[in-house]
Amino acid sequence: MLDAIYDPEGAVSGWYQADRLYSAHGSMIGWLRAGAVYSLAGSHVGWLERGQFRDDRGCVVAWTPNALGGPRKPGARLSTRPTDLGKAPTLPSFSRRMSRIPFTASWSSESWETFLR
């Protein structure tokens, strides 16, 4: 099932399905592995915990409909799901995870797509 990922304003900024992360238009842009978020190239860039994607400073970049805690969320806007998802590339060699830092109740200054670069 393809699920929406929302930005701080409640607009759909991306999608996720199992271990794959997509842009708003359906291009694959990252990976999800046991709560760790990785760029397409395999660099650890943050975490997914309690429905919130968090950057390396513990700030919330984006959120899912089941998000708990963190900064106040706006109403989620509806968006059309992409009909053609980009083909998944071969799994990269995933980098070592960063040390986990305390999470904050603040929004990140990064967008969904810059977060995954």
For each residue, the residues with C-beta under 8 A, 3 or more apart:
1: 17
2: 15 16 17 22 81 82 85
3: 15 16 17 64 65
4: 12 14 15 64 65 76 79 81
5: 12 13 14 15 16 21 53 62 63 64 112
6: 10 11 12 13 62 63 64 65 73 76 77
7: 10 11 12 13 62 111 112
8: 60 62 71 74 107
9: 74
10: 6 7 73 74 75 76 77
11: 6 7 77 79
12: 4 5 6 7 15 24 76 77 79
13: 5 6 7 24 62 111 112 113
14: 4 5 21 22 23 24 29 62 112 113
15: 2 3 4 5 12 21 22 23 24 26 81 82 85
16: 2 3 5 20 21 22 32 64
17: 1 2 3 20 22 85
18: 32
19: 31 32 33
20: 16 17 28 30 31 32 85 88
21: 5 14 15 16 28 29 30 31 32 37 116
22: 2 14 15 16 17 26 27 28 29 82 85 86
23: 14 15 26 27 29 112 113
24: 12 13 14 15 79 82 112
25: 82
26: 15 22 23 82 83 84 85 86
27: 22 23 86
28: 20 21 22 40 85 86 87 88 89
29: 14 21 22 23 39 40 113 116
30: 20 21 37 38 39 40 45 116
31: 19 20 21 37 38 39 40 42 91 92 94
32: 16 18 19 20 21 35 36 37 38 48
33: 19 36 38 94
34:
35: 32 47 48 49
36: 32 33 44 46 47 48 94 97
37: 21 30 31 32 44 45 46 47 48 53 115 116
38: 30 31 32 33 42 43 44 45 92 94 95
39: 29 30 31 42 43 45 116 117
40: 28 29 30 31 89 92 116
41: 92
42: 31 38 39 92 93 94 95
43: 38 39 95
44: 36 37 38 94 95 96 97 98
45: 30 37 38 39 55 56 115 116
46: 36 37 53 54 55 56 61 115
47: 35 36 37 53 54 100
48: 32 35 36 37 51 52 53 54
49: 35 52 54 103
50: 67 68 69 70
51: 48 63 64 65 66 67 68
52: 48 49 60 62 63 64 67 68 69 70 103
53: 5 37 46 47 48 60 61 62 63 112 115
54: 46 47 48 49 58 59 60 61 103 108
55: 45 46 58 59 61 108 110 115
56: 45 46 98 101
57: 101 104 108
58: 54 55 101 102 103 104
59: 54 55 104 106 107 108 109
60: 8 52 53 54 63 70 71 104 106 107 108
61: 46 53 54 55 107 108 110 111 112 115
62: 5 6 7 8 13 14 52 53 112 115
63: 5 6 51 52 53 60 67 70 73
64: 3 4 5 6 16 51 52 67
65: 3 4 6 51 76
66: 51
67: 50 51 52 63 64 70 73
68: 50 51 52
69: 50 52 105
70: 50 52 60 63 67 73 103 105
71: 8 60 105 106 107
72:
73: 6 10 63 67 70 76
74: 8 9 10
75: 10
76: 4 6 10 12 65 73
77: 6 10 11 12
78:
79: 4 11 12 24
80:
81: 2 4 15
82: 2 15 22 24 25 26 85
83: 26
84: 26
85: 2 15 17 20 22 26 28 82
86: 22 26 27 28
87: 28
88: 20 28
89: 28 40 92
90:
91: 31 94
92: 31 38 40 41 42 89
93: 42
94: 31 33 36 38 42 44 91
95: 38 42 43 44
96: 44
97: 36 44 100
98: 44 56
99:
100: 47 97
101: 56 57 58
102: 58
103: 49 52 54 58 70
104: 57 58 59 60
105: 69 70 71
106: 59 60 71
107: 8 59 60 61 71
108: 54 55 57 59 60 61 115
109: 59
110: 55 61 114 115
111: 7 13 61 114 115
112: 5 7 13 14 23 24 53 61 62 115 116
113: 13 14 23 29 116 117
114: 110 111 117
115: 37 45 46 53 55 61 62 108 110 111 112
116: 21 29 30 37 39 40 45 112 113
117: 39 113 114
